[in-house]
Amino acid sequence: MEDPLFRDYETLVNITVLGKAFQVPEKNTCLRAFQYISPDTIPYGRFCWNQECQYCRISFTLASQPEEPPRSVLACKVLVAEGMQITDLSEELRYNLMGVIRATEPRSPVDEQDDKLRL
């Protein structure tokens, strides 16, 4: 597909971010993939996109190498891969992705009751 923000890609790959599954464009950096899943927040983060700020640090493992320990890298530097499991995010990424990461966390009955009271 052709999009000025993303490198040319033909398919989406499956990744997991803190236990939540996503499909993102192949051949793109992790930071660009995060922008794909959260286009309203990642552009406003304090990211330099060129490996200087260190705000996009992640840890990941690959499904093809389950015995390897998580690697710590910059999301603006490493390309996404099929089966990538992102196990840790920098505070800046965690903050910017909180809406999509927390969207499916189980809610307690107290949370649901609070929502009803606010209406």
Stockholm file with secondary structure:
# STOCKHOLM 1.0

chainA/1-119         MEDPLFRDYETLVNITVLGKAFQVPEKNTCLRAFQYISPDTIPYGRFCWNQECQYCRISFTLASQPEEPPRSVLACKVLVAEGMQITDLSEELRYNLMGVIRATEPRSPVDEQDDKLRL
#=GR chainA/1-119 SS CCBTTBCCCSSEEEEEETTEEEEEETTSBHHHHHHHHCTTTGGGSSCCSSSSSCTTEEEEEETTCTTSCCEEEETTTSBCCTTEEEEEECHHHHHHHHHHHGGGSCCCHHHHHHHHHHC
#=GC SS_cons         CCBTTBCCCSSEEEEEETTEEEEEETTSBHHHHHHHHCTTTGGGSSCCSSSSSCTTEEEEEETTCTTSCCEEEETTTSBCCTTEEEEEECHHHHHHHHHHHGGGSCCCHHHHHHHHHHC
//
